[in-house]
């Protein structure tokens, strides 16, 4: 039957709904807090993947997936292979990584890749 989904397609569909809900929640939180954003820079030694204002960033470390929102406490972690998702006013940006280091301080998030 053409209408049936395989197990993999079902997972992708659920993942997209989850990401849409996370994006909507980040935008609602930001607008409720008078448009709070933070500056995010994701870069490697010879390339900058993202450099701008955003509502949130999602990544994965050894304890699992996590989100950083504006006003987050100072934080540093090693990142595992994942897709970093950055939610901005224009939508979301996705950067696929194999490993990295994230540093959060005073609404500044810096992700160093290829280290």
Sine and cosine of phi, psi and omega as CSV:
sin_phi,cos_phi,sin_psi,cos_psi,sin_omega,cos_omega
0.00,0.00,0.68,-0.73,-0.05,-1.00
-0.96,0.29,-0.39,0.92,-0.07,-1.00
-0.99,0.10,-0.19,0.98,-0.04,-1.00
-0.98,0.18,0.58,-0.82,0.03,-1.00
-0.97,-0.24,0.61,-0.79,0.12,-0.99
-0.97,0.24,0.21,-0.98,0.02,-1.00
-0.84,0.54,-0.65,0.76,-0.01,-1.00
-0.91,0.42,-0.68,0.73,0.01,-1.00
-0.90,0.44,-0.59,0.81,0.03,-1.00
-0.90,0.44,-0.68,0.73,0.02,-1.00
-0.89,0.46,-0.69,0.72,0.01,-1.00
-0.88,0.47,-0.69,0.73,0.00,-1.00
-0.89,0.46,-0.69,0.72,0.03,-1.00
-0.90,0.43,-0.65,0.76,0.00,-1.00
-0.88,0.48,-0.68,0.73,0.01,-1.00
-0.89,0.45,-0.66,0.75,0.04,-1.00
-0.89,0.45,-0.66,0.75,0.02,-1.00
-0.89,0.45,-0.68,0.73,0.02,-1.00
-0.92,0.40,-0.63,0.78,0.03,-1.00
-0.89,0.45,-0.66,0.75,0.02,-1.00
-0.91,0.42,-0.65,0.76,0.02,-1.00
-0.91,0.42,-0.65,0.76,0.03,-1.00
-0.90,0.44,-0.71,0.70,0.00,-1.00
-0.89,0.45,-0.67,0.74,0.01,-1.00
-0.89,0.45,-0.67,0.74,0.01,-1.00
-0.89,0.46,-0.67,0.74,0.02,-1.00
-0.92,0.39,-0.64,0.77,0.01,-1.00
-0.91,0.40,-0.68,0.74,0.03,-1.00
-0.88,0.47,-0.70,0.72,-0.01,-1.00
-0.90,0.44,-0.71,0.71,-0.03,-1.00
-0.94,0.34,-0.54,0.84,0.06,-1.00
-0.92,0.39,-0.48,0.88,0.01,-1.00
-0.98,-0.21,0.63,0.78,0.03,-1.00
0.81,0.58,0.69,0.72,0.13,-0.99
0.95,0.30,0.56,0.83,0.02,-1.00
-0.87,0.49,0.72,-0.70,0.11,-0.99
-0.69,-0.72,0.09,-1.00,0.07,-1.00
-0.65,-0.76,0.37,-0.93,0.03,-1.00
-1.00,0.01,0.78,-0.63,-0.01,-1.00
-0.84,-0.54,0.72,-0.69,0.10,-0.99
-0.76,-0.65,0.84,-0.54,0.06,-1.00
-0.89,-0.45,0.89,-0.45,-0.06,-1.00
-0.51,-0.86,0.38,-0.93,0.10,-0.99
-0.91,-0.42,0.10,-0.99,-0.03,-1.00
-0.82,0.57,-0.55,0.83,-0.09,-1.00
-0.86,-0.51,0.21,0.98,-0.04,-1.00
-0.42,-0.91,0.64,-0.77,0.12,-0.99
-0.96,-0.28,0.84,-0.55,-0.04,-1.00
-1.00,0.01,-0.57,0.82,0.02,-1.00
-0.43,-0.90,0.66,-0.75,0.05,-1.00
-0.47,-0.88,0.99,-0.16,-0.03,-1.00
0.04,-1.00,-0.13,-0.99,-0.01,-1.00
-1.00,0.06,0.58,-0.81,0.00,-1.00
-0.45,-0.89,0.31,-0.95,0.03,-1.00
-1.00,0.09,-0.54,0.84,-0.04,-1.00
-0.30,-0.95,0.27,-0.96,0.11,-0.99
-0.67,-0.74,0.67,-0.74,0.01,-1.00
-0.86,-0.51,0.70,-0.71,0.03,-1.00
-0.50,-0.86,-0.08,-1.00,-0.02,-1.00
-0.75,-0.67,0.74,-0.67,0.16,-0.99
-0.84,-0.54,-0.21,-0.98,-0.07,-1.00
-0.89,0.47,-0.41,0.91,0.01,-1.00
-1.00,0.00,-0.12,0.99,0.05,-1.00
0.83,-0.56,-0.18,-0.98,-0.01,-1.00
-0.94,0.33,0.52,-0.85,0.03,-1.00
-0.50,-0.87,0.33,-0.94,0.03,-1.00
-0.86,-0.50,0.54,-0.84,0.15,-0.99
-0.88,-0.47,0.79,-0.61,0.04,-1.00
-0.89,-0.45,0.26,-0.96,0.06,-1.00
-0.82,0.58,0.52,-0.85,-0.01,-1.00
0.96,0.29,0.28,0.96,0.03,-1.00
-0.92,0.39,0.53,-0.85,0.08,-1.00
-0.90,0.43,0.34,-0.94,0.08,-1.00
-0.84,0.55,0.64,-0.77,-0.18,-0.98
-0.37,-0.93,0.62,-0.79,0.10,-1.00
-0.61,-0.80,0.68,-0.73,-0.02,-1.00
-0.44,-0.90,0.41,-0.91,0.17,-0.98
-1.00,0.05,0.67,-0.74,-0.02,-1.00
-0.98,-0.21,0.60,-0.80,0.08,-1.00
-1.00,-0.04,0.13,-0.99,0.06,-1.00
-0.86,0.51,0.80,-0.60,-0.03,-1.00
-0.14,-0.99,0.03,-1.00,0.20,-0.98
-0.98,-0.19,0.90,-0.44,0.12,-0.99
-0.97,0.23,0.76,-0.65,0.02,-1.00
-0.91,-0.41,0.84,-0.54,0.00,-1.00
-0.92,-0.39,0.85,-0.53,-0.04,-1.00
-0.99,-0.17,0.87,-0.49,-0.02,-1.00
-0.88,-0.48,0.07,-1.00,0.03,-1.00
-0.91,0.41,-0.37,0.93,-0.01,-1.00
-1.00,-0.06,0.04,1.00,-0.04,-1.00
0.76,-0.64,-0.64,-0.77,0.01,-1.00
-0.72,-0.69,0.52,-0.85,0.06,-1.00
-0.93,-0.36,0.59,-0.81,-0.01,-1.00
-0.80,-0.60,0.76,-0.65,0.04,-1.00
-0.80,-0.60,0.87,-0.50,0.02,-1.00
-1.00,0.07,0.79,-0.61,-0.04,-1.00
-0.80,-0.60,0.33,-0.94,0.12,-0.99
-0.97,-0.25,-0.52,0.86,0.10,-0.99
-0.19,-0.98,0.28,-0.96,0.00,-1.00
-0.01,-1.00,0.00,-1.00,0.04,-1.00
-0.79,-0.61,0.72,-0.69,0.05,-1.00
-0.91,-0.41,0.72,-0.70,0.05,-1.00
-0.80,-0.59,0.80,-0.60,-0.01,-1.00
-0.87,-0.50,0.80,-0.59,0.04,-1.00
-0.38,-0.93,0.83,-0.55,0.10,-0.99
0.79,0.61,0.82,0.57,0.02,-1.00
0.85,0.53,0.47,0.88,0.12,-0.99
-0.84,-0.54,0.85,-0.53,0.03,-1.00
-0.90,-0.44,0.84,-0.55,0.03,-1.00
-0.86,-0.51,0.80,-0.60,0.05,-1.00
-0.90,-0.44,0.88,-0.48,0.04,-1.00
-0.99,-0.15,0.83,-0.56,-0.01,-1.00
-0.95,-0.31,0.28,-0.96,0.05,-1.00
0.85,0.53,0.68,0.73,0.03,-1.00
-0.94,-0.35,0.00,0.00,0.00,0.00
